[in-house]
Amino acid sequence: MTSFTRIQDMVCARVAARPGWTFAVALALTSVVFSPQTAIAEEATPSAVAASAGGNLSGHPLNGPESADSLLTDSGEEKQDLLDRNVLQEWEAWKAAVTEKTGLSFGADYTIVGFGANTSLGDRTAVSGIARIYGSWALFNRGAANTGSIEFKGENRHSFTDTPPQLLGLAAGYVGVTQPVFSDQRFRTTTLYWKQRFLEDRAVARLGLVDVKEYFDVFALGSPWSGFQNLVFSTGANTIAILPDGAFGGMAGGYLTDHIYSAVGIADASADPTSAFQSFETFFSDFDTFKTFEIGLTGGGKLLFVDNAHISFWHMDDIARTGAPGGWGVIGSASKLIDGKWLAFLRGGWAHEGGGLYEASVSTGFGYMPTPAGNLLGVGVNWGRPNRHTLKAALDDQWTGEVFYRVQVSENFQVTPSVQLLGDPALNPDKDLIALFGLRSRVTF
């Protein structure tokens, strides 16, 4: 019997014995979905509503804004910051000179997230940080259309508290993920692949250690580094347990017409980003894969991910190495930019098995950016039905609300206070509402 199966049976037993709504139930559930070998779904999406988000995507079909290339483009754009100050101007000028001479672009950032809950079955506070270094090295057709480049991103995810932000919602009795990436995973390889643009930059292909979230179900406000933090507002809407990164695989996609795009991909579902190069072996030996197909309608160009409606399908094999169950599902998403400042969205997902925490989920809300590449307000609400196949029990539906306001303090520094309201927490039925207060800060280099 695998460790996954043993933990699942333990969770089932505790849930069935209704008096046992204890912190142990939450801890058991976290072991299922956050084992070191399981890459929990996390989102790579734009950090702004209009100009700063869309500007990263012009001429780069399906190039998610948390990819190395998009992060570098965003860091090079002038921000509407409160202090109107860039203390790293000389450093950025030197980096630009290196890029001009060699084709190598690189950057780094450090982000810290802290949460405090008003009530919990276990810990009530959590603090974690992530240091990232990323780059793009143009080696073919540099400065022209149809560029070929190597892209890379490495991270160190570390927690300052016993319970990291990734697990605080479960510790409080909420079936969900209040912050999908801020964990205690330590060093990891997120991406290392060859990216080839073709058809005069209307299409793109990737091959190597890929991150599925760079091209699958991208949503303009879902970045855990700069947008919504709860997974219900991110890739898969909390209906998918595993969204591989640091995983050997490939994808191809682009514009079929000026306003219709499509993408298909496959990646190693058993990949472990902390030992990413093993994925080359497990992909071919086990061939337990995560497969995606997406087709969408968009305004095109800079509006690719803000005037957007898409439907996405996924299928995952049973994962022999971890015991994670296979499954499949569908995701629908629609977002519309209004007056260049408001972004309204409606998103939903449904899954058949697959190990996700929700089997059905619907989110709606809006983002508001008063000035391009400046402060950002986000408001969202979600309804979710816990996955009976994962939990081996029919738990009550949950409601989730999140409000954040991102402040661009200086050219290279952001601060984002937030509040998450976790309604009818399924593992803590004595509470009607849990409030989670958060503070996130990010500095770029």
C-alpha positions as CSV (number, residue, x, y, z in Angstrom):
1,M,0.0,0.0,0.0
2,T,1.4,3.4,-1.0
3,S,1.8,6.3,1.5
4,F,-0.8,8.1,-0.5
5,T,-3.4,5.3,0.0
6,R,-2.6,5.0,3.7
7,I,-3.1,8.7,4.3
8,Q,-6.2,8.8,2.2
9,D,-7.7,5.9,4.3
10,M,-6.8,7.8,7.5
11,V,-8.5,11.0,6.3
12,C,-11.5,8.9,5.3
13,A,-11.8,7.4,8.7
14,R,-11.4,10.7,10.6
15,V,-14.0,12.4,8.3
16,A,-16.5,9.6,8.7
17,A,-16.2,9.8,12.5
18,R,-17.7,13.3,12.6
19,P,-16.7,14.1,16.2
20,G,-13.1,14.0,15.1
21,W,-12.9,17.4,13.4
22,T,-9.4,18.0,14.6
23,F,-6.1,19.5,13.4
24,A,-5.0,15.9,12.7
25,V,-7.5,15.7,9.8
26,A,-6.1,18.8,8.2
27,L,-2.5,17.6,8.6
28,A,-3.4,14.2,7.1
29,L,-5.0,15.9,4.1
30,T,-2.0,18.2,3.5
31,S,0.2,15.1,3.4
32,V,-1.9,13.9,0.4
33,V,-1.7,17.0,-1.7
34,F,1.6,18.5,-0.7
35,S,4.0,15.6,-0.6
36,P,7.5,16.6,-1.9
37,Q,6.8,14.6,-5.1
38,T,3.6,16.4,-5.8
39,A,3.7,19.7,-7.6
40,I,0.6,21.4,-6.3
41,A,-1.2,23.7,-8.8
42,E,0.2,27.2,-8.8
43,E,-0.5,30.0,-11.1
44,A,1.7,31.9,-13.5
45,T,-0.2,34.9,-14.6
46,P,-0.1,38.7,-15.4
47,S,0.6,41.1,-12.6
48,A,-1.5,43.9,-14.0
49,V,-4.9,44.5,-15.6
50,A,-4.0,46.2,-18.9
51,A,-0.8,47.7,-20.0
52,S,1.7,46.0,-17.7
53,A,0.1,42.6,-18.1
54,G,-0.8,42.7,-21.8
55,G,2.5,44.4,-22.8
56,N,4.4,41.3,-21.8
57,L,2.4,39.2,-24.3
58,S,2.6,41.2,-27.5
59,G,4.2,39.0,-30.2
60,H,4.6,36.1,-27.7
61,P,1.6,33.7,-28.0
62,L,1.0,31.7,-24.9
63,N,4.0,33.1,-23.1
64,G,2.7,33.2,-19.5
65,P,3.6,36.3,-17.6
66,E,5.4,34.3,-14.9
67,S,7.8,32.9,-17.5
68,A,11.3,34.1,-17.4
69,D,10.9,36.1,-20.6
70,S,7.8,37.9,-19.4
71,L,9.2,38.6,-15.9
72,L,12.2,40.3,-17.6
73,T,9.9,42.3,-19.9
74,D,7.9,43.4,-16.9
75,S,10.9,44.5,-14.9
76,G,12.1,46.6,-17.8
77,E,8.8,48.6,-18.0
78,E,8.5,51.9,-16.2
79,K,6.1,51.7,-13.2
80,Q,3.7,54.3,-11.9
81,D,5.1,54.2,-8.4
82,L,4.4,56.3,-5.4
83,L,8.0,57.4,-4.8
84,D,8.8,57.9,-8.5
85,R,12.2,56.4,-7.7
86,N,14.5,53.7,-9.2
87,V,17.4,53.0,-6.9
88,L,18.6,50.2,-9.2
89,Q,18.9,52.3,-12.4
90,E,22.7,51.7,-12.8
91,W,22.3,48.0,-12.2
92,E,19.6,47.7,-14.8
93,A,21.6,49.7,-17.3
94,W,24.5,47.2,-16.8
95,K,22.2,44.2,-17.3
96,A,20.8,45.8,-20.5
97,A,24.4,46.2,-21.8
98,V,25.0,42.5,-21.1
99,T,21.9,41.6,-23.0
100,E,22.8,43.8,-26.0
101,K,26.3,42.2,-26.2
102,T,25.5,38.5,-25.5
103,G,21.7,38.0,-25.8
104,L,21.5,36.9,-22.2
105,S,18.9,38.6,-20.0
106,F,18.6,37.8,-16.4
107,G,16.9,39.0,-13.2
108,A,15.9,38.1,-9.7
109,D,13.2,38.8,-7.1
110,Y,12.5,38.1,-3.5
111,T,8.9,37.9,-2.1
112,I,7.7,37.3,1.4
113,V,4.1,36.4,2.5
114,G,2.7,36.5,6.0
115,F,-0.8,35.4,7.1
116,G,-2.7,35.6,10.4
117,A,-6.0,33.8,11.0
118,N,-8.6,34.9,13.5
119,T,-9.3,31.3,14.5
120,S,-7.8,27.9,13.6
121,L,-7.7,24.3,14.6
122,G,-3.9,24.6,14.7
123,D,-1.4,27.3,14.0
124,R,-2.8,30.8,13.4
125,T,0.2,32.5,11.7
126,A,2.4,31.6,8.8
127,V,5.3,33.4,7.1
128,S,7.3,32.2,4.1
129,G,9.7,33.6,1.4
130,I,10.7,32.8,-2.1
131,A,14.0,33.9,-3.8
132,R,13.9,33.5,-7.6
133,I,16.5,33.9,-10.3
134,Y,15.5,33.7,-14.0
135,G,16.8,34.4,-17.4
136,S,16.4,34.0,-21.2
137,W,19.3,33.5,-23.6
138,A,18.5,34.2,-27.2
139,L,20.7,32.0,-29.3
140,F,18.9,31.9,-32.6
141,N,17.5,34.8,-34.7
142,R,18.3,37.3,-31.8
143,G,16.6,40.6,-32.4
144,A,14.4,39.2,-35.2
145,A,11.2,37.2,-35.6
146,N,11.2,33.4,-34.9
147,T,13.8,33.7,-32.1
148,G,15.0,30.5,-30.4
149,S,16.1,30.8,-26.8
150,I,16.9,28.9,-23.6
151,E,14.7,29.9,-20.6
152,F,15.5,29.1,-17.0
153,K,14.1,29.8,-13.6
154,G,15.3,28.5,-10.2
155,E,13.8,29.1,-6.7
156,N,14.4,28.7,-3.0
157,R,11.1,28.4,-1.1
158,H,11.5,28.6,2.7
159,S,9.2,29.0,5.7
160,F,9.9,31.1,8.8
161,T,7.1,29.3,10.7
162,D,6.3,25.7,11.5
163,T,3.2,26.0,9.2
164,P,3.9,27.7,5.8
165,P,1.3,29.9,4.2
166,Q,0.6,27.1,1.7
167,L,-0.9,25.0,4.5
168,L,-2.5,27.6,6.8
169,G,-6.0,27.2,5.3
170,L,-6.0,23.5,5.9
171,A,-4.6,24.0,9.4
172,A,-7.6,26.3,10.1
173,G,-10.1,23.7,8.8
174,Y,-10.6,25.0,5.3
175,V,-10.5,22.5,2.4
176,G,-8.4,24.7,0.1
177,V,-5.1,26.3,-0.6
178,T,-4.7,29.9,0.6
179,Q,-1.3,30.4,-1.0
180,P,-0.2,27.8,-3.5
181,V,3.5,28.5,-3.8
182,F,4.8,29.8,-0.4
183,S,6.0,26.5,1.1
184,D,9.1,25.1,2.7
185,Q,10.2,23.2,-0.4
186,R,13.7,24.7,-0.5
187,F,15.8,24.6,-3.8
188,R,13.9,23.7,-6.9
189,T,14.3,24.0,-10.7
190,T,11.1,25.4,-12.1
191,T,12.0,25.7,-15.8
192,L,14.8,24.9,-18.1
193,Y,13.7,24.6,-21.7
194,W,14.3,25.6,-25.3
195,K,11.6,28.0,-26.6
196,Q,11.2,28.4,-30.3
197,R,8.9,31.0,-31.8
198,F,7.8,30.5,-35.4
199,L,5.3,31.6,-38.1
200,E,6.5,35.2,-37.6
201,D,5.9,35.0,-33.8
202,R,2.3,33.8,-34.2
203,A,3.2,30.5,-32.5
204,V,5.6,29.0,-30.0
205,A,6.9,25.7,-28.9
206,R,8.7,24.6,-25.7
207,L,10.8,21.5,-25.0
208,G,12.6,20.6,-21.8
209,L,11.7,21.1,-18.2
210,V,8.5,23.1,-18.6
211,D,6.0,24.7,-16.3
212,V,2.4,23.9,-17.4
213,K,1.1,27.1,-15.9
214,E,2.9,29.2,-18.5
215,Y,0.5,28.2,-21.2
216,F,-2.5,26.4,-19.6
217,D,-5.6,28.2,-18.3
218,V,-3.8,31.5,-17.8
219,F,-5.8,34.2,-15.9
220,A,-4.8,37.8,-15.7
221,L,-5.2,38.3,-11.9
222,G,-4.1,34.9,-10.6
223,S,-0.4,35.3,-9.9
224,P,0.4,34.3,-6.3
225,W,3.3,36.8,-6.6
226,S,1.3,39.8,-7.6
227,G,-2.4,39.1,-7.8
228,F,-4.9,36.9,-6.0
229,Q,-3.4,34.4,-3.6
230,N,-6.1,31.7,-3.0
231,L,-5.8,28.8,-5.4
232,V,-9.6,29.1,-6.3
233,F,-8.7,32.2,-8.4
234,S,-5.7,30.5,-10.1
235,T,-5.0,27.8,-12.7
236,G,-7.6,25.1,-12.4
237,A,-9.7,26.9,-9.8
238,N,-8.6,24.3,-7.1
239,T,-9.9,21.3,-9.1
240,I,-6.5,20.0,-10.1
241,A,-4.0,18.6,-7.6
242,I,-1.0,18.4,-9.9
243,L,0.2,21.1,-12.4
244,P,3.7,20.0,-13.2
245,D,6.7,22.4,-13.2
246,G,10.3,21.4,-13.5
247,A,8.8,18.5,-15.5
248,F,10.1,17.1,-18.8
249,G,7.7,17.8,-21.6
250,G,6.7,20.0,-24.4
251,M,4.0,22.1,-25.9
252,A,3.0,23.9,-29.1
253,G,0.4,26.6,-29.6
254,G,-0.4,29.9,-31.2
255,Y,-2.9,31.9,-33.2
256,L,-5.1,29.9,-35.6
257,T,-6.7,33.2,-36.8
258,D,-6.2,36.8,-35.6
259,H,-8.6,36.1,-32.7
260,I,-8.5,32.3,-32.1
261,Y,-5.6,30.5,-30.4
262,S,-5.0,27.0,-29.3
263,A,-2.4,25.0,-27.5
264,V,-1.6,21.4,-26.7
265,G,1.0,20.0,-24.2
266,I,2.3,17.0,-22.3
267,A,4.5,16.9,-19.2
268,D,5.8,14.3,-16.7
269,A,3.2,14.1,-13.9
270,S,5.5,12.4,-11.5
271,A,8.2,15.1,-11.7
272,D,9.8,16.5,-8.5
273,P,11.1,20.0,-9.0
274,T,13.6,19.5,-6.2
275,S,15.2,16.8,-8.3
276,A,14.1,18.1,-11.7
277,F,16.6,16.3,-13.9
278,Q,15.2,12.9,-12.8
279,S,12.1,13.9,-14.9
280,F,14.0,13.0,-18.1
281,E,14.1,9.4,-16.8
282,T,10.7,9.1,-15.3
283,F,8.9,10.6,-18.3
284,F,10.1,7.8,-20.6
285,S,10.3,5.0,-18.0
286,D,6.9,5.5,-16.2
287,F,5.2,7.7,-18.8
288,D,2.7,9.0,-16.2
289,T,1.8,12.2,-17.9
290,F,-0.3,15.4,-17.5
291,K,-1.9,16.3,-20.9
292,T,-3.6,19.6,-21.8
293,F,-5.6,21.1,-24.7
294,E,-7.0,24.6,-24.8
295,I,-8.8,26.7,-27.4
296,G,-9.7,30.3,-26.8
297,L,-11.0,33.5,-28.3
298,T,-9.1,36.8,-27.7
299,G,-8.7,40.4,-28.7
300,G,-5.2,39.3,-29.8
301,G,-1.8,40.9,-29.2
302,K,-1.6,42.8,-26.0
303,L,-5.2,41.8,-25.1
304,L,-4.4,38.1,-25.3
305,F,-5.1,37.4,-21.6
306,V,-7.4,40.3,-20.7
307,D,-10.0,40.1,-23.4
308,N,-10.2,36.4,-23.3
309,A,-12.5,33.4,-23.3
310,H,-11.2,29.9,-23.3
311,I,-12.0,26.3,-22.5
312,S,-9.3,24.0,-21.3
313,F,-9.2,20.2,-21.0
314,W,-6.8,18.1,-18.9
315,H,-6.1,14.5,-18.3
316,M,-3.7,12.9,-15.8
317,D,-2.6,9.3,-15.6
318,D,-2.3,7.4,-12.3
319,I,1.1,8.2,-10.8
320,A,2.8,5.0,-9.8
321,R,5.7,6.6,-7.9
322,T,3.5,8.7,-5.5
323,G,0.2,6.8,-5.6
324,A,-1.7,10.0,-6.8
325,P,-4.8,9.0,-8.7
326,G,-5.4,10.0,-12.3
327,G,-8.4,11.9,-13.6
328,W,-9.6,14.5,-16.0
329,G,-11.5,17.7,-16.1
330,V,-12.6,20.9,-17.9
331,I,-12.1,24.6,-17.1
332,G,-13.9,27.6,-18.6
333,S,-12.8,31.2,-18.3
334,A,-13.9,34.5,-19.5
335,S,-12.5,38.0,-18.8
336,K,-13.2,41.4,-20.3
337,L,-11.2,44.6,-20.1
338,I,-13.5,47.6,-19.6
339,D,-12.3,51.2,-20.1
340,G,-8.7,50.1,-19.9
341,K,-8.9,49.9,-16.1
342,W,-11.5,47.3,-15.1
343,L,-11.2,43.6,-15.6
344,A,-14.3,41.5,-15.0
345,F,-14.0,37.7,-14.8
346,L,-16.0,34.6,-14.5
347,R,-14.2,31.2,-14.2
348,G,-15.1,27.7,-13.3
349,G,-13.8,24.1,-13.2
350,W,-15.0,20.6,-12.9
351,A,-13.0,17.4,-12.3
352,H,-13.5,13.7,-12.3
353,E,-11.2,12.3,-9.7
354,G,-7.6,13.4,-10.2
355,G,-6.8,14.1,-6.5
356,G,-7.9,17.8,-6.5
357,L,-9.5,19.3,-3.4
358,Y,-12.6,20.5,-5.3
359,E,-14.7,18.6,-7.8
360,A,-16.5,21.8,-8.9
361,S,-15.6,25.4,-8.5
362,V,-16.9,28.8,-9.8
363,S,-15.3,32.2,-9.3
364,T,-16.2,35.7,-10.2
365,G,-15.0,39.2,-9.5
366,F,-13.0,42.1,-10.9
367,G,-9.7,43.9,-10.9
368,Y,-9.2,47.7,-11.0
369,M,-6.0,49.5,-12.0
370,P,-6.4,53.3,-11.9
371,T,-3.1,53.9,-13.8
372,P,-1.1,51.6,-16.1
373,A,1.6,49.5,-14.4
374,G,0.6,51.0,-11.0
375,N,-1.5,50.1,-8.0
376,L,-4.0,47.2,-8.4
377,L,-7.2,46.3,-6.6
378,G,-8.6,42.8,-6.8
379,V,-12.0,41.5,-5.5
380,G,-13.2,37.9,-5.9
381,V,-15.7,35.4,-4.6
382,N,-15.8,31.6,-5.1
383,W,-18.1,28.7,-4.5
384,G,-16.5,25.3,-4.2
385,R,-17.6,21.7,-3.7
386,P,-15.0,19.5,-2.0
387,N,-13.9,16.5,-4.0
388,R,-15.6,13.4,-2.6
389,H,-13.2,11.1,-4.5
390,T,-10.2,12.7,-2.9
391,L,-11.6,13.0,0.7
392,K,-13.6,9.8,0.6
393,A,-16.6,11.7,2.1
394,A,-19.2,14.2,1.0
395,L,-18.3,17.4,2.8
396,D,-20.3,20.6,2.8
397,D,-19.8,23.3,0.1
398,Q,-17.5,26.2,0.9
399,W,-17.4,29.9,0.0
400,T,-14.3,31.9,-0.4
401,G,-13.8,35.7,-0.7
402,E,-10.6,37.6,-1.3
403,V,-9.7,41.3,-1.5
404,F,-6.2,42.7,-2.1
405,Y,-4.7,46.0,-2.9
406,R,-1.2,46.0,-4.5
407,V,0.7,49.2,-3.9
408,Q,3.7,50.0,-6.2
409,V,5.8,51.8,-3.7
410,S,8.9,52.3,-5.9
411,E,10.0,51.0,-9.3
412,N,11.3,47.8,-7.8
413,F,9.2,47.3,-4.7
414,Q,5.5,46.3,-4.1
415,V,3.4,45.8,-1.0
416,T,0.1,44.0,-1.0
417,P,-2.2,43.8,2.0
418,S,-5.1,41.3,1.6
419,V,-8.0,39.6,3.4
420,Q,-9.4,36.2,2.7
421,L,-12.8,35.1,4.1
422,L,-13.2,31.4,4.3
423,G,-17.0,30.6,4.6
424,D,-18.4,27.4,6.0
425,P,-15.0,25.7,6.4
426,A,-15.7,22.0,5.7
427,L,-13.2,20.6,8.3
428,N,-14.1,23.1,11.0
429,P,-18.0,23.0,11.0
430,D,-18.2,24.8,14.4
431,K,-17.1,28.0,12.6
432,D,-19.2,29.9,10.0
433,L,-16.3,32.1,8.9
434,I,-12.5,32.2,9.1
435,A,-10.7,35.5,8.3
436,L,-7.2,35.4,7.0
437,F,-5.3,38.6,7.0
438,G,-2.2,38.7,4.7
439,L,0.7,41.0,3.8
440,R,2.9,40.3,0.8
441,S,6.0,42.3,-0.3
442,R,8.1,41.8,-3.4
443,V,11.4,43.4,-4.5
444,T,13.0,42.9,-7.9
445,F,16.6,43.1,-9.0
